[in-house]
Amino acid sequence: MSKQAEEVIAPIDVDHSWCGGTRREYAFKNGYGASVICSPYSYGGKRGLWELAELYEGDLTGSEPVGFLTEDDVQKKLKEIKGRKA
């Protein structure tokens, strides 16, 4: 397995009591980040899947959240966001 495939991006903050579920926040040096949630009210949360909303400098970017993500899907999306140019 390659090093890139093994890399897991860790959140900077985790809240296990967010709306009856979990919220994880990520921030990267390029100013981008993500809010990743799994709750009964998130897209896919009732199935144990994640919803991801993109952030820039801590604020929502205005792009549509992406739901029904597996943990692998979340990690792929985070790597894409982390690799963006500021």
Secondary structure, DSSP 8 states (H G I E B T S, - for coil): --HHHH-----SEEEEEETTEEEEEEE-TTSEEEEEEESTTSTTGGGT-EEEEEEETTEE-SS--EEEE-HHHHHHHHHHHHTS--
